[in-house]
Structures are given as C-alpha cells and as structure tokens.
C-alpha cells in the first residue's frame, strides 16, 4: 500500500509548498518526502516529519531550484512505525520564479 499524491501545482522554490496526498492505511504518525531531479534521478531532498495529516509542508529551504522539473514521492509511517511502500512513478512538478507585479500610476 502506498500514498497517492495529489497533483502539485508549479510553485516558487523560494516559497515552498504543501504536498497533499491520500492514505487509506493505519493512522499516520510520520510522513517522509523524497524529491528527485527529473533529469538525472538524483535525490535532492529527503526528510521525515512527525504529523498525522495527509500533507507534507515542503519548506522554502529545501534546496530545489526554479526552472527545474522534479519528481515527488511520499511514504507514510503508521502507528506501528511501519513504512509504506514507495510509489513506482513519482508525481512531477515544476519550480518557477513567482512573477512580481507592480502598478505604476
């Protein structure tokens, strides 16, 4: 059994984002997020946090770069500290610089 990651909209890597997923197993105790560079498959982020929610808050200081395509994977640790299976295929997402808008009158 594995977590099902919802689509991840493009975001500015300097702002971070929230990765939502669905889990149908035992109560969640920890969530692990793994991010890989889509170009070379290298892991660029791997962290586990204690939470009971079906979301992972990816921080702004995660080391991701704007203008790149990444793959996200989520595993869940249940109340027995058993880690779920990892997805066969990661969920793709882009990081882009957020546009700055100015109004000149």
Backbone torsions as a table, in degrees:
resi	resn	phi	psi	omega
1	UNK	NA	140.7	179.7
2	UNK	-141.2	161.9	178.7
3	UNK	-74.0	145.8	176.7
4	UNK	-106.3	113.6	-177.4
5	UNK	-81.3	132.1	175.4
6	UNK	-74.2	160.0	177.7
7	UNK	-54.7	140.2	-178.9
8	UNK	-108.4	111.1	178.0
9	UNK	-65.9	151.9	175.9
10	UNK	-56.9	145.3	-179.5
11	UNK	-148.8	163.0	177.2
12	UNK	-80.9	123.6	-177.3
13	UNK	-61.6	-22.7	179.0
14	UNK	-77.9	-8.5	-180.0
15	UNK	-108.2	-21.3	-175.6
16	UNK	74.7	-178.6	-179.7
17	UNK	-160.0	176.5	176.0
18	UNK	-112.5	124.9	177.7
19	UNK	-101.3	116.0	-179.8
20	UNK	-97.3	147.5	179.8
21	UNK	-149.8	168.0	177.4
22	UNK	-116.1	136.7	-179.7
23	UNK	-134.0	134.6	-178.6
24	UNK	-121.8	17.5	179.9
25	UNK	-96.1	-154.2	178.3
26	UNK	-62.4	168.2	179.8
27	UNK	-52.2	133.4	178.6
28	UNK	-74.4	137.8	173.2
29	UNK	-118.8	-35.3	179.6
30	UNK	-143.5	152.7	177.3
31	UNK	-128.3	131.1	177.8
32	UNK	-109.4	132.0	178.0
33	UNK	-117.8	128.4	177.3
34	UNK	-120.7	128.1	177.8
35	UNK	-118.3	129.9	178.7
36	UNK	-119.1	145.8	174.3
37	UNK	-69.9	123.9	-177.1
38	UNK	-64.9	-29.4	-175.5
39	UNK	-70.6	-42.1	-174.2
40	UNK	-123.8	-2.2	177.9
41	UNK	76.0	5.2	-179.4
42	UNK	-74.5	139.1	175.9
43	UNK	-74.7	123.9	-179.5
44	UNK	-110.1	-11.8	179.5
45	UNK	-154.7	134.6	177.9
46	UNK	-153.7	109.7	-177.1
47	UNK	-148.6	147.7	178.3
48	UNK	-120.3	134.5	178.2
49	UNK	-126.7	151.3	175.7
50	UNK	-84.2	122.7	178.0
51	UNK	-165.5	156.8	176.0
52	UNK	-110.1	6.2	-175.4
53	UNK	-93.7	156.5	177.6
54	UNK	-90.5	54.3	175.8
55	UNK	-158.4	156.0	178.1
56	UNK	-128.6	125.6	178.3
57	UNK	-88.9	105.2	179.0
58	UNK	-81.7	115.7	-174.4
59	UNK	-74.1	162.9	179.6
60	UNK	-65.4	-27.9	-177.6
61	UNK	-94.6	34.6	-176.5
62	UNK	-79.4	-7.2	178.9
63	UNK	88.7	3.4	178.0
64	UNK	-76.1	155.4	-178.9
65	UNK	-118.4	142.3	176.6
66	UNK	-69.1	148.9	-179.3
67	UNK	86.2	11.9	-177.8
68	UNK	-122.6	152.5	176.3
69	UNK	-100.5	133.4	-177.6
70	UNK	-127.1	165.8	173.9
71	UNK	-121.1	131.1	179.5
72	UNK	-107.9	141.3	175.5
73	UNK	-132.0	141.4	178.5
74	UNK	-127.0	133.4	167.9
75	UNK	-122.2	153.9	-176.8
76	UNK	-120.4	136.6	171.4
77	UNK	-102.3	124.9	-177.5
78	UNK	-89.0	-172.8	-176.5
79	UNK	-62.9	-17.8	177.0
80	UNK	-94.9	7.6	-178.0
81	UNK	62.5	29.8	176.8
82	UNK	-93.7	125.4	-179.0
83	UNK	-83.5	137.6	178.3
84	UNK	-72.6	168.7	174.5
85	UNK	-69.3	155.8	175.9
86	UNK	-93.4	149.0	179.8
87	UNK	-62.8	145.7	176.1
88	UNK	-68.2	-37.5	-178.7
89	UNK	-124.4	128.6	179.8
90	UNK	-74.5	164.4	176.6
91	UNK	-91.4	121.3	-177.2
92	UNK	-78.0	145.5	171.9
93	UNK	-154.9	157.2	178.8
94	UNK	-109.9	149.8	168.2
95	UNK	-112.3	128.5	178.1
96	UNK	-134.8	152.3	175.2
97	UNK	-68.1	131.0	178.6
98	UNK	-69.0	135.8	179.2
99	UNK	-69.5	148.2	176.3
100	UNK	-106.5	124.8	-179.5
101	UNK	-105.7	138.7	177.4
102	UNK	-133.9	142.6	177.8
103	UNK	-110.6	119.6	-179.2
104	UNK	-112.4	121.8	-178.8
105	UNK	-111.1	NA	NA
